[in-house]
């Protein structure tokens, strides 16, 4: 039986051909409460740009302001470049710190329970979620920095846990055990609106457990030690997955037991190696985003000079010919970005051999650097998707056509983790 909240009613539909019946789940929140909640949201919206604007808008606007402030006859090219890079680095680090501090000031540690829709606690939870969304968790995925960030936000993360990008309703009510793995695009649905209530609960993932890609886990669910959720599994609320069990499907159901003997040995590394790699990850997260901004500098330079040419020759303000100036500027930005990706790809990861690599290996670290650099430039190159130019773009990264088909991810190759993500399988 499946249910869906629909206003003041809950609709239940059976798999069989039966008529839908309606069951009351409570009254709507009062008009006064809804009016107050709307006023609070409206009060925040004018302040959206400085605090909660999308990452791309904040980055581009601040970079353009910094360029205009430091450009001119009294500043040289190096000063302009340094201003852009430092501004962008401050935005990245500052946004993360503001998000963490703001979350704790607004709601503190989230309390499980049921709260009235549009109430005070609902608004505090909603506002705290807006602060958390300022952190680009996808940049930190599958790195030691991800564990640090999540702990700062209140989550309980065990040592050597590998966590990819995910979404959560209440981060500080999530527990991920030692050596566990959480795949990409996972949904921790431990905060949801049911009828006229906001329901918040815990989610526990045991030691050495594995959560596959694009899984959904409901509130108050428990995944036992060594258990496995296969890809695209939807685990309902209040479910209990036993130790070393395999569940799959939507809704999830038990399909077998984990073969412990077939599991690979855990990748090991000395504390010194882990500490050095953690520092390198942190340094790359600070340095790489500003470096990927470098292609914007010559684009701004072209735009600035073209505007001067139009102003001098035709005695018109450059704003009147802005569409004409934007076209060569955008083309230059895309071309320089493609060259930058190719340079990073063939400098950091010049040769790839199919095989199994430890997540503590230097190969994995170099692979992650290329992945982050590619991810940071996807916004600029998104206009090339589904065009004839995309074939050339992925060829620059080393992809090869096979009978007219193309199988690739960001790098033109498939990078897949094994069951417990202790090692990475790099395949063609």
Secondary structure by P-SEA (a helix, b strand, c coil): cbbbbcccbbbbbccccccbbbbbccccccaaaaaaaaaaaaaaccccccccccaaaaaaaaaaaaaaaaccccccaaaaaaaaaaaaaaaaaaaaaaaaaaaaaccccccccccccccaaaaaaaaaaaaaaccccccccccaaaaaaaaaacccccccbbbccccccccccbbbcccbbbbcccccccccccccbbbbbbbbbcccbbbccbbbbcccbbbcccbbbccbbbbcccccccccbbbbcccbbbccccccccccccccccaaaaaaaaaaaaaaaacaaaaaaaaaaaaaaaaaaaaaaaaaacccccccaaaaaaaaaaaaaaaaaaaaaaaaaaaacccccbbbbbcccaaaaaaaaaaaaaaaacccccccccccaaaaaaaaacccccccccccccccbbbbbcccccbbbbcc
